[in-house]
């Protein structure tokens, strides 16, 4: 599992650009663009935490896409 932190960098017309906060390792994602309408549901945070984990395989069924965004602070 990867827990990544992002800080708001700037806004475009319909999106907000977040930059991954890294210390001594290279970035995993780097830049993340999110739609403004989705961020309104989170209260337009200045910081985000994104968790990436593998999905368990279920034989015979395709995996459903899963996305999870948690607010790290504003």
PyMOL commands that set and color helices and strands:
alter all, ss='L'
color gray80, all
select helices_A, chain A and resi 36-40
alter helices_A, ss='H'
color red, helices_A
select strands_A, chain A and resi 2-11+15-20+31-35+47-52+69-73
alter strands_A, ss='S'
color yellow, strands_A
deselect
rebuild
show_as cartoon
